[in-house]
Amino acid sequence: MDKSKNFFEEALKLFPGGVNSPARALKPYPFFIEKADGSKLYSVDGKGYIDYCLGFGPLILGHRNREVLNAVTEQLERDWLYGAPYEAEIKLAKKIMRYFSTVEMIRFVNSGTEATMNAVRVARGYTNRSKVIKFEGNYHGSHDNVLIKAGSSALTFGMPTSEGILKDIAAHTLVAPYNDLEKTEAIAKKYRGNLAAVIVEPIAVNMGLVLPEKEFLKGLREICDKYDALLIFDEVVTGFRLTLGGAQDYYGVKADLTTLGKIIGGGFPIGAFGGRREYMEKVAPLGKVHNAGTFNAHPISMAAGLKTIEVLEETNALKKASRVAEEIAKDMKETAECCKINVEIHQIASMYQVFFSRKEIKNYHDVNAANKEMYQRYHQMMMDEEVYMAPSQFETCFTSSAHSDEDVNKTIEALDDVLRKMSGGSSEN
Ligand SMILES: Cc1ncc(COP(=O)(O)O)c(C=O)c1O
């Protein structure tokens, strides 16, 4: 019996579903980690997986990057918690503002969830309005305001995705289909005068990888201007991954409020929300929108984040990570074509994902219609080859500057093998 299975049996008695976050619940049981280094995750069962999950996004430089390690060790040796201000938080804030011109003031928190929760609160506090539009299939963390999906009733009230969320709370979150400006505007119009904000993943990475159509983000900006609502870009994943300046820089669309996380903490817990001074001046203790946290702007996260961004500035790490994703996506496309498997492959910068689908994938509905059983089979077969792709169709694969040519070659070989084997089964996907 392997060690992971033994650990999982123990974990099942201790944690709901045996895990501390649902995305970790691989079937039939997750592999338990012995250690991680560079591009690899090593399991307690003696396997070494090439990791394309990278902690679900933060590790743009790979695991245990030496420069980040040194920065963190230095900070640890000094001390690790103050409950008082210090210089590194100013340095990280300035670093972020250098690339995000719309962020004039910022607050550091501990997770992306906290970041979006507070951004929505600021928008409501500033506008004195209650309604927020989000997009079907976009994930902004696990708080009540955004954990809402649309049923067929996209133009009416949201339906809570989770039990325990009050209908009264869900009723203030309106859900529109991603990439659909017409429906978004219809909702904005219906709630004219009571729309506080539109929150969006500028590139959707939590329903696989779905890119915004050409005019989508610009159109959202226009809708927000027209209906006097704030535009919140959730750049928890895209910030410092797509480009240093995230999606706002890449697509040339300015948000009113921005949320960040993941990479800006270099692999340690972090989140941040920021924006124009007039909105952020609403935040306590300056204003009356409350936010506080024992661990806000934690010294270890500041040290790791600062060093990570410095490395990104001083090296070609972003380019290197992107090249890895490009090569994998290109090979997958060619092999799938060759094997006559219907796939749609999306890739941008250091992110990619495959959908077993004949149809173009533009929104949650399309993702849901893709063959998810085939995806699970592909994932399991890649695991057998010691390549750890995103564990669900609703996640995205990430690459890092730590992935070597050897990793890419091994991944491509495994992909070729797996897709060929899959084509031996049904290609009617
Ligand atoms: C776009 C986006 N926003 C927010 C979050 C929530 O971040 P966290 O898990 O740090 O709370 C995530 C998490 O994956 C995310 O992908």
The ligand as a Tripos MOL2 file, in Angstrom:
@<TRIPOS>MOLECULE
LIG
   16    16     1     0     0
SMALL
NO_CHARGES

@<TRIPOS>ATOM
      1 C1         -8.7180   35.0700   -9.9150 C.3       1 LIG1
      2 C2         -8.6950   34.6720   -8.4730 C.ar      1 LIG1
      3 N1         -9.1340   35.5380   -7.5520 N.ar      1 LIG1
      4 C3         -9.1250   35.2480   -6.2460 C.ar      1 LIG1
      5 C4         -8.6720   34.0230   -5.7980 C.ar      1 LIG1
      6 C5         -8.6720   33.6960   -4.3340 C.3       1 LIG1
      7 O1         -7.3710   33.7100   -3.8560 O.3       1 LIG1
      8 P1         -6.9970   32.9300   -2.5130 P.3       1 LIG1
      9 O2         -7.0780   31.4700   -2.8180 O.co2     1 LIG1
     10 O3         -5.6070   33.4080   -2.1960 O.co2     1 LIG1
     11 O4         -7.9760   33.3380   -1.4800 O.co2     1 LIG1
     12 C6         -8.2140   33.0900   -6.7250 C.ar      1 LIG1
     13 C7         -7.7130   31.7810   -6.2730 C.2       1 LIG1
     14 O5         -7.3530   30.9240   -7.0210 O.2       1 LIG1
     15 C8         -8.2180   33.4220   -8.0950 C.ar      1 LIG1
     16 O6         -7.8000   32.5570   -9.0350 O.3       1 LIG1
@<TRIPOS>BOND
     1     1     2 1
     2     2     3 ar
     3     2    15 ar
     4     3     4 ar
     5     4     5 ar
     6     5     6 1
     7     5    12 ar
     8     6     7 1
     9     7     8 1
    10     8     9 2
    11     8    10 1
    12     8    11 1
    13    12    13 1
    14    12    15 ar
    15    13    14 2
    16    15    16 1
@<TRIPOS>SUBSTRUCTURE
     1 LIG1         1 GROUP 0 **** ****
